[in-house]
Amino acid sequence: MTTAQELDERYGRTRRRRAPWIIGGAIALLIVGAFSWMTVAQSMASVDADDLGFELVTSTP
């Protein structure tokens, strides 16, 4: 019975390592999350409310 390593050597395939992809994805996710949080935190601090009113003008008393 042939092993996966023997088949890889025979047909010239290489095994890709998953750890760098997982670590890179985690770092990218953290960076996107940090920038998102900074954007939300900054916009929450700048929100204000203005009380607006109106006057109803009619010809009937």
mmCIF file of the N, C-alpha and C atoms, coordinates in Angstrom:
data_MODEL
# 
_entry.id   MODEL 
# 
loop_
_atom_site.group_PDB 
_atom_site.id 
_atom_site.type_symbol 
_atom_site.label_atom_id 
_atom_site.label_alt_id 
_atom_site.label_comp_id 
_atom_site.label_asym_id 
_atom_site.label_entity_id 
_atom_site.label_seq_id 
_atom_site.pdbx_PDB_ins_code 
_atom_site.Cartn_x 
_atom_site.Cartn_y 
_atom_site.Cartn_z 
_atom_site.occupancy 
_atom_site.B_iso_or_equiv 
_atom_site.pdbx_formal_charge 
_atom_site.auth_seq_id 
_atom_site.auth_comp_id 
_atom_site.auth_asym_id 
_atom_site.auth_atom_id 
_atom_site.pdbx_PDB_model_num 
ATOM 1   N N  . MET A 1 1  ? 0.846   -1.177 0.000  1.00 0.00 ? 1  MET A N  1 
ATOM 2   C CA . MET A 1 1  ? 0.000   0.000  0.000  1.00 0.00 ? 1  MET A CA 1 
ATOM 3   C C  . MET A 1 1  ? 0.897   1.248  0.000  1.00 0.00 ? 1  MET A C  1 
ATOM 4   N N  . THR A 1 2  ? 0.571   2.193  -0.831 1.00 0.00 ? 2  THR A N  1 
ATOM 5   C CA . THR A 1 2  ? 1.362   3.417  -0.920 1.00 0.00 ? 2  THR A CA 1 
ATOM 6   C C  . THR A 1 2  ? 0.792   4.462  0.025  1.00 0.00 ? 2  THR A C  1 
ATOM 7   N N  . THR A 1 3  ? 1.686   5.225  0.563  1.00 0.00 ? 3  THR A N  1 
ATOM 8   C CA . THR A 1 3  ? 1.263   6.284  1.475  1.00 0.00 ? 3  THR A CA 1 
ATOM 9   C C  . THR A 1 3  ? 1.093   7.587  0.696  1.00 0.00 ? 3  THR A C  1 
ATOM 10  N N  . ALA A 1 4  ? 0.498   8.546  1.361  1.00 0.00 ? 4  ALA A N  1 
ATOM 11  C CA . ALA A 1 4  ? 0.285   9.850  0.725  1.00 0.00 ? 4  ALA A CA 1 
ATOM 12  C C  . ALA A 1 4  ? 1.623   10.509 0.409  1.00 0.00 ? 4  ALA A C  1 
ATOM 13  N N  . GLN A 1 5  ? 2.600   10.321 1.279  1.00 0.00 ? 5  GLN A N  1 
ATOM 14  C CA . GLN A 1 5  ? 3.914   10.921 1.035  1.00 0.00 ? 5  GLN A CA 1 
ATOM 15  C C  . GLN A 1 5  ? 4.579   10.308 -0.205 1.00 0.00 ? 5  GLN A C  1 
ATOM 16  N N  . GLU A 1 6  ? 4.442   9.027  -0.378 1.00 0.00 ? 6  GLU A N  1 
ATOM 17  C CA . GLU A 1 6  ? 5.017   8.375  -1.562 1.00 0.00 ? 6  GLU A CA 1 
ATOM 18  C C  . GLU A 1 6  ? 4.340   8.856  -2.840 1.00 0.00 ? 6  GLU A C  1 
ATOM 19  N N  . LEU A 1 7  ? 3.048   9.004  -2.780 1.00 0.00 ? 7  LEU A N  1 
ATOM 20  C CA . LEU A 1 7  ? 2.320   9.510  -3.950 1.00 0.00 ? 7  LEU A CA 1 
ATOM 21  C C  . LEU A 1 7  ? 2.728   10.948 -4.265 1.00 0.00 ? 7  LEU A C  1 
ATOM 22  N N  . ASP A 1 8  ? 2.888   11.756 -3.222 1.00 0.00 ? 8  ASP A N  1 
ATOM 23  C CA . ASP A 1 8  ? 3.309   13.141 -3.430 1.00 0.00 ? 8  ASP A CA 1 
ATOM 24  C C  . ASP A 1 8  ? 4.688   13.197 -4.079 1.00 0.00 ? 8  ASP A C  1 
ATOM 25  N N  . GLU A 1 9  ? 5.606   12.349 -3.612 1.00 0.00 ? 9  GLU A N  1 
ATOM 26  C CA . GLU A 1 9  ? 6.943   12.330 -4.195 1.00 0.00 ? 9  GLU A CA 1 
ATOM 27  C C  . GLU A 1 9  ? 6.911   11.833 -5.632 1.00 0.00 ? 9  GLU A C  1 
ATOM 28  N N  . ARG A 1 10 ? 6.072   10.861 -5.908 1.00 0.00 ? 10 ARG A N  1 
ATOM 29  C CA . ARG A 1 10 ? 6.000   10.284 -7.250 1.00 0.00 ? 10 ARG A CA 1 
ATOM 30  C C  . ARG A 1 10 ? 5.455   11.290 -8.256 1.00 0.00 ? 10 ARG A C  1 
ATOM 31  N N  . TYR A 1 11 ? 4.407   12.023 -7.879 1.00 0.00 ? 11 TYR A N  1 
ATOM 32  C CA . TYR A 1 11 ? 3.745   12.922 -8.827 1.00 0.00 ? 11 TYR A CA 1 
ATOM 33  C C  . TYR A 1 11 ? 4.140   14.394 -8.653 1.00 0.00 ? 11 TYR A C  1 
ATOM 34  N N  . GLY A 1 12 ? 5.083   14.664 -7.754 1.00 0.00 ? 12 GLY A N  1 
ATOM 35  C CA . GLY A 1 12 ? 5.602   16.022 -7.628 1.00 0.00 ? 12 GLY A CA 1 
ATOM 36  C C  . GLY A 1 12 ? 4.682   16.988 -6.914 1.00 0.00 ? 12 GLY A C  1 
ATOM 37  N N  . ARG A 1 13 ? 3.782   16.483 -6.127 1.00 0.00 ? 13 ARG A N  1 
ATOM 38  C CA . ARG A 1 13 ? 2.892   17.371 -5.382 1.00 0.00 ? 13 ARG A CA 1 
ATOM 39  C C  . ARG A 1 13 ? 3.570   17.808 -4.088 1.00 0.00 ? 13 ARG A C  1 
ATOM 40  N N  . THR A 1 14 ? 3.198   18.977 -3.640 1.00 0.00 ? 14 THR A N  1 
ATOM 41  C CA . THR A 1 14 ? 3.710   19.464 -2.356 1.00 0.00 ? 14 THR A CA 1 
ATOM 42  C C  . THR A 1 14 ? 2.533   19.692 -1.424 1.00 0.00 ? 14 THR A C  1 
ATOM 43  N N  . ARG A 1 15 ? 2.758   19.453 -0.175 1.00 0.00 ? 15 ARG A N  1 
ATOM 44  C CA . ARG A 1 15 ? 1.728   19.704 0.838  1.00 0.00 ? 15 ARG A CA 1 
ATOM 45  C C  . ARG A 1 15 ? 1.814   21.159 1.274  1.00 0.00 ? 15 ARG A C  1 
ATOM 46  N N  . ARG A 1 16 ? 0.694   21.790 1.291  1.00 0.00 ? 16 ARG A N  1 
ATOM 47  C CA . ARG A 1 16 ? 0.653   23.182 1.740  1.00 0.00 ? 16 ARG A CA 1 
ATOM 48  C C  . ARG A 1 16 ? 0.412   23.199 3.240  1.00 0.00 ? 16 ARG A C  1 
ATOM 49  N N  . ARG A 1 17 ? 1.102   24.078 3.879  1.00 0.00 ? 17 ARG A N  1 
ATOM 50  C CA . ARG A 1 17 ? 0.937   24.195 5.322  1.00 0.00 ? 17 ARG A CA 1 
ATOM 51  C C  . ARG A 1 17 ? -0.224  25.121 5.616  1.00 0.00 ? 17 ARG A C  1 
ATOM 52  N N  . ARG A 1 18 ? -1.044  24.705 6.544  1.00 0.00 ? 18 ARG A N  1 
ATOM 53  C CA . ARG A 1 18 ? -2.229  25.490 6.870  1.00 0.00 ? 18 ARG A CA 1 
ATOM 54  C C  . ARG A 1 18 ? -1.976  26.530 7.946  1.00 0.00 ? 18 ARG A C  1 
ATOM 55  N N  . ALA A 1 19 ? -0.994  26.297 8.800  1.00 0.00 ? 19 ALA A N  1 
ATOM 56  C CA . ALA A 1 19 ? -0.757  27.201 9.927  1.00 0.00 ? 19 ALA A CA 1 
ATOM 57  C C  . ALA A 1 19 ? -0.521  28.650 9.491  1.00 0.00 ? 19 ALA A C  1 
ATOM 58  N N  . PRO A 1 20 ? 0.308   28.923 8.489  1.00 0.00 ? 20 PRO A N  1 
ATOM 59  C CA . PRO A 1 20 ? 0.491   30.334 8.093  1.00 0.00 ? 20 PRO A CA 1 
ATOM 60  C C  . PRO A 1 20 ? -0.803  30.982 7.594  1.00 0.00 ? 20 PRO A C  1 
ATOM 61  N N  . TRP A 1 21 ? -1.617  30.214 6.902  1.00 0.00 ? 21 TRP A N  1 
ATOM 62  C CA . TRP A 1 21 ? -2.892  30.762 6.412  1.00 0.00 ? 21 TRP A CA 1 
ATOM 63  C C  . TRP A 1 21 ? -3.833  31.056 7.575  1.00 0.00 ? 21 TRP A C  1 
ATOM 64  N N  . ILE A 1 22 ? -3.868  30.181 8.550  1.00 0.00 ? 22 ILE A N  1 
ATOM 65  C CA . ILE A 1 22 ? -4.748  30.387 9.707  1.00 0.00 ? 22 ILE A CA 1 
ATOM 66  C C  . ILE A 1 22 ? -4.276  31.585 10.520 1.00 0.00 ? 22 ILE A C  1 
ATOM 67  N N  . ILE A 1 23 ? -2.968  31.680 10.739 1.00 0.00 ? 23 ILE A N  1 
ATOM 68  C CA . ILE A 1 23 ? -2.422  32.805 11.505 1.00 0.00 ? 23 ILE A CA 1 
ATOM 69  C C  . ILE A 1 23 ? -2.630  34.118 10.747 1.00 0.00 ? 23 ILE A C  1 
ATOM 70  N N  . GLY A 1 24 ? -2.388  34.107 9.447  1.00 0.00 ? 24 GLY A N  1 
ATOM 71  C CA . GLY A 1 24 ? -2.606  35.312 8.639  1.00 0.00 ? 24 GLY A CA 1 
ATOM 72  C C  . GLY A 1 24 ? -4.065  35.743 8.625  1.00 0.00 ? 24 GLY A C  1 
ATOM 73  N N  . GLY A 1 25 ? -4.963  34.773 8.527  1.00 0.00 ? 25 GLY A N  1 
ATOM 74  C CA . GLY A 1 25 ? -6.393  35.096 8.566  1.00 0.00 ? 25 GLY A CA 1 
ATOM 75  C C  . GLY A 1 25 ? -6.815  35.671 9.902  1.00 0.00 ? 25 GLY A C  1 
ATOM 76  N N  . ALA A 1 26 ? -6.270  35.115 10.986 1.00 0.00 ? 26 ALA A N  1 
ATOM 77  C CA . ALA A 1 26 ? -6.603  35.625 12.312 1.00 0.00 ? 26 ALA A CA 1 
ATOM 78  C C  . ALA A 1 26 ? -6.091  37.049 12.501 1.00 0.00 ? 26 ALA A C  1 
ATOM 79  N N  . ILE A 1 27 ? -4.883  37.313 12.020 1.00 0.00 ? 27 ILE A N  1 
ATOM 80  C CA . ILE A 1 27 ? -4.325  38.670 12.125 1.00 0.00 ? 27 ILE A CA 1 
ATOM 81  C C  . ILE A 1 27 ? -5.143  39.647 11.288 1.00 0.00 ? 27 ILE A C  1 
ATOM 82  N N  . ALA A 1 28 ? -5.524  39.249 10.087 1.00 0.00 ? 28 ALA A N  1 
ATOM 83  C CA . ALA A 1 28 ? -6.347  40.121 9.236  1.00 0.00 ? 28 ALA A CA 1 
ATOM 84  C C  . ALA A 1 28 ? -7.696  40.400 9.886  1.00 0.00 ? 28 ALA A C  1 
ATOM 85  N N  . LEU A 1 29 ? -8.279  39.378 10.501 1.00 0.00 ? 29 LEU A N  1 
ATOM 86  C CA . LEU A 1 29 ? -9.562  39.551 11.184 1.00 0.00 ? 29 LEU A CA 1 
ATOM 87  C C  . LEU A 1 29 ? -9.430  40.511 12.359 1.00 0.00 ? 29 LEU A C  1 
ATOM 88  N N  . LEU A 1 30 ? -8.348  40.410 13.104 1.00 0.00 ? 30 LEU A N  1 
ATOM 89  C CA . LEU A 1 30 ? -8.122  41.330 14.217 1.00 0.00 ? 30 LEU A CA 1 
ATOM 90  C C  . LEU A 1 30 ? -7.934  42.763 13.737 1.00 0.00 ? 30 LEU A C  1 
ATOM 91  N N  . ILE A 1 31 ? -7.218  42.938 12.637 1.00 0.00 ? 31 ILE A N  1 
ATOM 92  C CA . ILE A 1 31 ? -7.004  44.292 12.106 1.00 0.00 ? 31 ILE A CA 1 
ATOM 93  C C  . ILE A 1 31 ? -8.324  44.903 11.634 1.00 0.00 ? 31 ILE A C  1 
ATOM 94  N N  . VAL A 1 32 ? -9.110  44.118 10.913 1.00 0.00 ? 32 VAL A N  1 
ATOM 95  C CA . VAL A 1 32 ? -10.411 44.624 10.443 1.00 0.00 ? 32 VAL A CA 1 
ATOM 96  C C  . VAL A 1 32 ? -11.319 44.941 11.626 1.00 0.00 ? 32 VAL A C  1 
ATOM 97  N N  . GLY A 1 33 ? -11.312 44.089 12.628 1.00 0.00 ? 33 GLY A N  1 
ATOM 98  C CA . GLY A 1 33 ? -12.117 44.334 13.821 1.00 0.00 ? 33 GLY A CA 1 
ATOM 99  C C  . GLY A 1 33 ? -11.680 45.583 14.561 1.00 0.00 ? 33 GLY A C  1 
ATOM 100 N N  . ALA A 1 34 ? -10.370 45.807 14.668 1.00 0.00 ? 34 ALA A N  1 
ATOM 101 C CA . ALA A 1 34 ? -9.869  46.997 15.362 1.00 0.00 ? 34 ALA A CA 1 
ATOM 102 C C  . ALA A 1 34 ? -10.266 48.273 14.617 1.00 0.00 ? 34 ALA A C  1 
ATOM 103 N N  . PHE A 1 35 ? -10.092 48.284 13.303 1.00 0.00 ? 35 PHE A N  1 
ATOM 104 C CA . PHE A 1 35 ? -10.488 49.468 12.532 1.00 0.00 ? 35 PHE A CA 1 
ATOM 105 C C  . PHE A 1 35 ? -11.997 49.697 12.580 1.00 0.00 ? 35 PHE A C  1 
ATOM 106 N N  . SER A 1 36 ? -12.767 48.616 12.568 1.00 0.00 ? 36 SER A N  1 
ATOM 107 C CA . SER A 1 36 ? -14.226 48.758 12.671 1.00 0.00 ? 36 SER A CA 1 
ATOM 108 C C  . SER A 1 36 ? -14.608 49.354 14.012 1.00 0.00 ? 36 SER A C  1 
ATOM 109 N N  . TRP A 1 37 ? -13.992 48.857 15.089 1.00 0.00 ? 37 TRP A N  1 
ATOM 110 C CA . TRP A 1 37 ? -14.312 49.372 16.417 1.00 0.00 ? 37 TRP A CA 1 
ATOM 111 C C  . TRP A 1 37 ? -13.901 50.843 16.547 1.00 0.00 ? 37 TRP A C  1 
ATOM 112 N N  . MET A 1 38 ? -12.758 51.218 15.994 1.00 0.00 ? 38 MET A N  1 
ATOM 113 C CA . MET A 1 38 ? -12.346 52.619 16.057 1.00 0.00 ? 38 MET A CA 1 
ATOM 114 C C  . MET A 1 38 ? -13.328 53.511 15.310 1.00 0.00 ? 38 MET A C  1 
ATOM 115 N N  . THR A 1 39 ? -13.826 53.046 14.179 1.00 0.00 ? 39 THR A N  1 
ATOM 116 C CA . THR A 1 39 ? -14.786 53.833 13.407 1.00 0.00 ? 39 THR A CA 1 
ATOM 117 C C  . THR A 1 39 ? -16.096 53.991 14.174 1.00 0.00 ? 39 THR A C  1 
ATOM 118 N N  . VAL A 1 40 ? -16.586 52.908 14.750 1.00 0.00 ? 40 VAL A N  1 
ATOM 119 C CA . VAL A 1 40 ? -17.847 52.961 15.497 1.00 0.00 ? 40 VAL A CA 1 
ATOM 120 C C  . VAL A 1 40 ? -17.692 53.815 16.743 1.00 0.00 ? 40 VAL A C  1 
ATOM 121 N N  . ALA A 1 41 ? -16.601 53.653 17.469 1.00 0.00 ? 41 ALA A N  1 
ATOM 122 C CA . ALA A 1 41 ? -16.389 54.423 18.692 1.00 0.00 ? 41 ALA A CA 1 
ATOM 123 C C  . ALA A 1 41 ? -16.293 55.912 18.395 1.00 0.00 ? 41 ALA A C  1 
ATOM 124 N N  . GLN A 1 42 ? -15.634 56.271 17.300 1.00 0.00 ? 42 GLN A N  1 
ATOM 125 C CA . GLN A 1 42 ? -15.503 57.674 16.943 1.00 0.00 ? 42 GLN A CA 1 
ATOM 126 C C  . GLN A 1 42 ? -16.851 58.261 16.538 1.00 0.00 ? 42 GLN A C  1 
ATOM 127 N N  . SER A 1 43 ? -17.644 57.506 15.806 1.00 0.00 ? 43 SER A N  1 
ATOM 128 C CA . SER A 1 43 ? -18.934 58.038 15.368 1.00 0.00 ? 43 SER A CA 1 
ATOM 129 C C  . SER A 1 43 ? -19.933 58.088 16.521 1.00 0.00 ? 43 SER A C  1 
ATOM 130 N N  . MET A 1 44 ? -19.804 57.207 17.512 1.00 0.00 ? 44 MET A N  1 
ATOM 131 C CA . MET A 1 44 ? -20.712 57.248 18.662 1.00 0.00 ? 44 MET A CA 1 
ATOM 132 C C  . MET A 1 44 ? -20.447 58.490 19.507 1.00 0.00 ? 44 MET A C  1 
ATOM 133 N N  . ALA A 1 45 ? -19.220 58.935 19.559 1.00 0.00 ? 45 ALA A N  1 
ATOM 134 C CA . ALA A 1 45 ? -18.879 60.115 20.350 1.00 0.00 ? 45 ALA A CA 1 
ATOM 135 C C  . ALA A 1 45 ? -19.361 61.399 19.675 1.00 0.00 ? 45 ALA A C  1 
ATOM 136 N N  . SER A 1 46 ? -19.564 61.394 18.384 1.00 0.00 ? 46 SER A N  1 
ATOM 137 C CA . SER A 1 46 ? -19.929 62.615 17.673 1.00 0.00 ? 46 SER A CA 1 
ATOM 138 C C  . SER A 1 46 ? -21.428 62.729 17.388 1.00 0.00 ? 46 SER A C  1 
ATOM 139 N N  . VAL A 1 47 ? -22.222 61.816 17.889 1.00 0.00 ? 47 VAL A N  1 
ATOM 140 C CA . VAL A 1 47 ? -23.665 61.872 17.644 1.00 0.00 ? 47 VAL A CA 1 
ATOM 141 C C  . VAL A 1 47 ? -24.311 62.820 18.645 1.00 0.00 ? 47 VAL A C  1 
ATOM 142 N N  . ASP A 1 48 ? -25.164 63.721 18.148 1.00 0.00 ? 48 ASP A N  1 
ATOM 143 C CA . ASP A 1 48 ? -25.904 64.612 19.029 1.00 0.00 ? 48 ASP A CA 1 
ATOM 144 C C  . ASP A 1 48 ? -27.339 64.718 18.535 1.00 0.00 ? 48 ASP A C  1 
ATOM 145 N N  . ALA A 1 49 ? -28.190 65.225 19.390 1.00 0.00 ? 49 ALA A N  1 
ATOM 146 C CA . ALA A 1 49 ? -29.619 65.341 19.043 1.00 0.00 ? 49 ALA A CA 1 
ATOM 147 C C  . ALA A 1 49 ? -30.035 66.806 19.142 1.00 0.00 ? 49 ALA A C  1 
ATOM 148 N N  . ASP A 1 50 ? -30.825 67.242 18.212 1.00 0.00 ? 50 ASP A N  1 
ATOM 149 C CA . ASP A 1 50 ? -31.384 68.593 18.224 1.00 0.00 ? 50 ASP A CA 1 
ATOM 150 C C  . ASP A 1 50 ? -32.889 68.479 18.372 1.00 0.00 ? 50 ASP A C  1 
ATOM 151 N N  . ASP A 1 51 ? -33.435 69.198 19.374 1.00 0.00 ? 51 ASP A N  1 
ATOM 152 C CA . ASP A 1 51 ? -34.878 69.214 19.566 1.00 0.00 ? 51 ASP A CA 1 
ATOM 153 C C  . ASP A 1 51 ? -35.469 70.262 18.635 1.00 0.00 ? 51 ASP A C  1 
ATOM 154 N N  . LEU A 1 52 ? -36.255 69.836 17.692 1.00 0.00 ? 52 LEU A N  1 
ATOM 155 C CA . LEU A 1 52 ? -36.873 70.743 16.743 1.00 0.00 ? 52 LEU A CA 1 
ATOM 156 C C  . LEU A 1 52 ? -38.375 70.768 16.992 1.00 0.00 ? 52 LEU A C  1 
ATOM 157 N N  . GLY A 1 53 ? -38.957 71.938 16.862 1.00 0.00 ? 53 GLY A N  1 
ATOM 158 C CA . GLY A 1 53 ? -40.398 72.066 17.062 1.00 0.00 ? 53 GLY A CA 1 
ATOM 159 C C  . GLY A 1 53 ? -41.014 72.738 15.846 1.00 0.00 ? 53 GLY A C  1 
ATOM 160 N N  . PHE A 1 54 ? -42.302 72.844 15.871 1.00 0.00 ? 54 PHE A N  1 
ATOM 161 C CA . PHE A 1 54 ? -42.986 73.510 14.778 1.00 0.00 ? 54 PHE A CA 1 
ATOM 162 C C  . PHE A 1 54 ? -44.180 74.255 15.335 1.00 0.00 ? 54 PHE A C  1 
ATOM 163 N N  . GLU A 1 55 ? -44.646 75.200 14.572 1.00 0.00 ? 55 GLU A N  1 
ATOM 164 C CA . GLU A 1 55 ? -45.823 75.990 14.952 1.00 0.00 ? 55 GLU A CA 1 
ATOM 165 C C  . GLU A 1 55 ? -46.853 75.829 13.855 1.00 0.00 ? 55 GLU A C  1 
ATOM 166 N N  . LEU A 1 56 ? -48.050 75.443 14.220 1.00 0.00 ? 56 LEU A N  1 
ATOM 167 C CA . LEU A 1 56 ? -49.109 75.211 13.254 1.00 0.00 ? 56 LEU A CA 1 
ATOM 168 C C  . LEU A 1 56 ? -49.899 76.502 13.085 1.00 0.00 ? 56 LEU A C  1 
ATOM 169 N N  . VAL A 1 57 ? -49.892 77.046 11.886 1.00 0.00 ? 57 VAL A N  1 
ATOM 170 C CA . VAL A 1 57 ? -50.566 78.286 11.581 1.00 0.00 ? 57 VAL A CA 1 
ATOM 171 C C  . VAL A 1 57 ? -51.764 77.951 10.714 1.00 0.00 ? 57 VAL A C  1 
ATOM 172 N N  . THR A 1 58 ? -52.991 78.262 11.214 1.00 0.00 ? 58 THR A N  1 
ATOM 173 C CA . THR A 1 58 ? -54.214 78.033 10.455 1.00 0.00 ? 58 THR A CA 1 
ATOM 174 C C  . THR A 1 58 ? -55.083 79.264 10.492 1.00 0.00 ? 58 THR A C  1 
ATOM 175 N N  . SER A 1 59 ? -56.070 79.304 9.634  1.00 0.00 ? 59 SER A N  1 
ATOM 176 C CA . SER A 1 59 ? -56.982 80.469 9.601  1.00 0.00 ? 59 SER A CA 1 
ATOM 177 C C  . SER A 1 59 ? -58.125 80.287 10.601 1.00 0.00 ? 59 SER A C  1 
ATOM 178 N N  . THR A 1 60 ? -58.303 79.119 11.151 1.00 0.00 ? 60 THR A N  1 
ATOM 179 C CA . THR A 1 60 ? -59.374 78.917 12.144 1.00 0.00 ? 60 THR A CA 1 
ATOM 180 C C  . THR A 1 60 ? -58.809 79.084 13.549 1.00 0.00 ? 60 THR A C  1 
ATOM 181 N N  . PRO A 1 61 ? -59.647 79.692 14.459 1.00 0.00 ? 61 PRO A N  1 
ATOM 182 C CA . PRO A 1 61 ? -59.141 79.927 15.823 1.00 0.00 ? 61 PRO A CA 1 
ATOM 183 C C  . PRO A 1 61 ? -59.026 78.688 16.660 1.00 0.00 ? 61 PRO A C  1 
# 
